[in-house]
Amino acid sequence: MGLYFHTPLLGWAVGSGGTIVKTIDGGKKWKMVVSGTTASLSGVFFLNEKLGWAIGANGTIRRSQDGGETWSSQLADTQVAFYGLSFVSPSEGWVVGGNGTILHTKDGGLHWVDQASKTSAALYGIQFLTAQHGTVVGAVGTVLMTDDGGITWTPQETQGAVTLFDVFFSDTSTGWAVGNAGAIFQTSNGGLQWIDRTLPCTSTCTKLTDLLKVRFTDPQTGWIVGERGMVYRSTDSGFTWTEQGAIAKASLFGLSFPTRSEGWASGGKGTIVHLSLGR
């Protein structure tokens, strides 16, 4: 369901039943590795070609120090499902999940400390641009921001109760959040205000697509993936989005761009799809 590419050749994907696979040839071949868990895994991130983490159901956090060949358990002292993670250094990172959970580590995940989110909403997306500046999104329109490394999390107004699944800032001012029923919110002032850019329902549309992941590869070029394999692209800094059509039958939960011109999306039923600007 989740994937991450460190370079155009080196990537990892995770999914149900504790599945972790790795490629070293740009996705031509994928090798199954032993994860040491049967929990459904939702997210994976590698800080460099060796050090990475995978997260998932039942409070699962796994760490690899050898490029994903072997994985060890990290104790989070909770049974909530984790949905998002963000690391800014080999020692410091955060994970978010069910029931408003935000956990923080300063020692590479050996110890995880709960941060007060002041919400019970499920939290799905997280991004830290620096060790101080982070954003979290989740159910019922939840957007939380911090400027002190998560010591205090401040809720932001989004004018809606939609579930937000992902957030991405291209710099400290400019960011996007995406969610169910075509929801897109954009900020140009660091999250103080969010402008509703929700996709319209066109004549061929029977149901607005849930949007699950958003990434920008440069200040102009953005990608969104969602349910039923749908892909959208923007070339004007997210003001307008063009439907690229369905690139898979399954819903797409993962999106990773190791370079500006090519990336990968992942989804249910073992779906992994290559994206390039030529699409």
Secondary structure as GFF3:
##gff-version 3
##sequence-region A 1 279
A	DSSP	beta_strand	2	5	.	.	.	ID=ss1
A	DSSP	beta_strand	11	14	.	.	.	ID=ss2
A	DSSP	three_ten_helix	16	18	.	.	.	ID=ss3
A	DSSP	beta_strand	20	23	.	.	.	ID=ss4
A	DSSP	beta_strand	31	33	.	.	.	ID=ss5
A	DSSP	beta_strand	41	46	.	.	.	ID=ss6
A	DSSP	beta_strand	52	56	.	.	.	ID=ss7
A	DSSP	beta_strand	60	64	.	.	.	ID=ss8
A	DSSP	beta_strand	72	74	.	.	.	ID=ss9
A	DSSP	beta_strand	82	87	.	.	.	ID=ss10
A	DSSP	beta_strand	93	97	.	.	.	ID=ss11
A	DSSP	three_ten_helix	98	100	.	.	.	ID=ss12
A	DSSP	beta_strand	102	105	.	.	.	ID=ss13
A	DSSP	beta_strand	113	115	.	.	.	ID=ss14
A	DSSP	beta_strand	123	128	.	.	.	ID=ss15
A	DSSP	beta_strand	134	138	.	.	.	ID=ss16
A	DSSP	beta_strand	143	146	.	.	.	ID=ss17
A	DSSP	beta_strand	154	155	.	.	.	ID=ss18
A	DSSP	beta_strand	164	169	.	.	.	ID=ss19
A	DSSP	beta_strand	175	179	.	.	.	ID=ss20
A	DSSP	three_ten_helix	180	182	.	.	.	ID=ss21
A	DSSP	beta_strand	184	187	.	.	.	ID=ss22
A	DSSP	beta_strand	195	196	.	.	.	ID=ss23
A	DSSP	beta_strand	211	216	.	.	.	ID=ss24
A	DSSP	beta_strand	222	226	.	.	.	ID=ss25
A	DSSP	three_ten_helix	227	229	.	.	.	ID=ss26
A	DSSP	beta_strand	230	234	.	.	.	ID=ss27
A	DSSP	beta_strand	242	246	.	.	.	ID=ss28
A	DSSP	beta_strand	252	256	.	.	.	ID=ss29
A	DSSP	beta_strand	262	267	.	.	.	ID=ss30
A	DSSP	beta_strand	272	276	.	.	.	ID=ss31
###
